[in-house]
Amino acid sequence: MSGSKVEERFSPALRDFVALAKEKLYPAPQGDLFAHAREFVRGDHMLNPDFTDRIGANAPRPAAVLVPIVAHEAPTVLLTQRSKHLSTHAGQVAFPGGRIDPGDASPLAAALREADEEVGLPARYATPLGYLDSYLSGTGFRIVPVVALIEPGFSLKINEAEVDEAFEVPLSFLMTRENHARHSGVWKGVERHFYAMPFEQRNIWGATAGIIRSLYEKLYE
């Protein structure tokens, strides 16, 4: 799903987004996969400066997520609701993704593999547009966000061991600054500040909301 002839069929909103993405996103992942936490530009530490101290001296664990922009006339972002039975981040809204395995050729390969494993999204439907700055999560992961355009027409197959369901949120909602609220709560006995983007019955927050905010700032500020 690439090339100018295909893009001519895009709606104005989608065409504008793709143009901005190609202009402003990075063509390759940025930085060292095993960089020290204090070297990160983006992450939970932006609102919580002491997070890097609590992560400690160990290098963050490398991970990758797919930021899937579904190429509808009014584009959407495909998100997942993590299984309530998981040991970490149970029930939270997330992008498809996870740890980068030794067998993954690249962060892109890891993100596409995880999307296929979690929700059955075949890699052939994805056209990578570029990368955001790596994101340091409060749980010690170095997350490489891969922004990709997803061709409509796919049929998902949810892996119930990892994901309860997948759903789509209008890109226009997520790319509106007024929908980016700043909340706080206590996590492991420490007050934590984070972005939150409630949509209908969903609460998009934490690292997922932080990556969405990163996309907004990269393209529109």
C-alpha positions, 0 to 999 in steps of 0.5 A: 500500500505505497506509492503516489497512485495509492495515496491519491485515493486517500482522504484529505485527512489521511493524505495530510497525516501521511505527508507529515509522517514522511516529513517528520518521523525518523527513517530509522530507530534512534539511539542505542537499544541498550542506552542508559536510562538517563540518555532518553529523550522521551518517557515517563520520566518527563513528568516524573524526573525521579523515575530514572533513578528508581530504574537504577544503573541497569540498561532498560530492556528493549521493546517495540510497539506498532502504532497502527494508523488504519487507513479509513477515510477518517483514519483511526488508531488500532489499540488493544485491551490487555488481558485482565489475567496478565501479571503486568499491566493487566487490563490496560490499553496498549499498542500491539507490541512487546519485548524485542527477542534475539531472533527479531531482525529489527524493532520493526520485525519485533513490532510486526511479529507481536501484532500478529501474535497478539491480534492476528494482524498480518504484516502484509497489511502494514506500510511503515511510515517511520519511527518516534523517539524511543520511550522509556517506561516506568517499568524499565522498558526502552520502547521503540514506537513504529508508526505504520499505515494499515490497509483496511480489510484485515480480519483480526484473531485475538490471542486471548492469553494476551489481549481481551479485545482490540478496538479503534479510536479516531486519529483526530481525537488522539491528535487533539491537544485538548484531549491530553489530560494530565493525571496523577496516582500512587504507584508502588507508594510513590505519586506518579504523573501521567497523560490520560486520554479517556475515550468512551468507555476506555481509559488510555493512559500511561506509556500508551498515552505518552507515546500518543503525545509524542506522536502529536508533538512530533507531527503537529508542534 
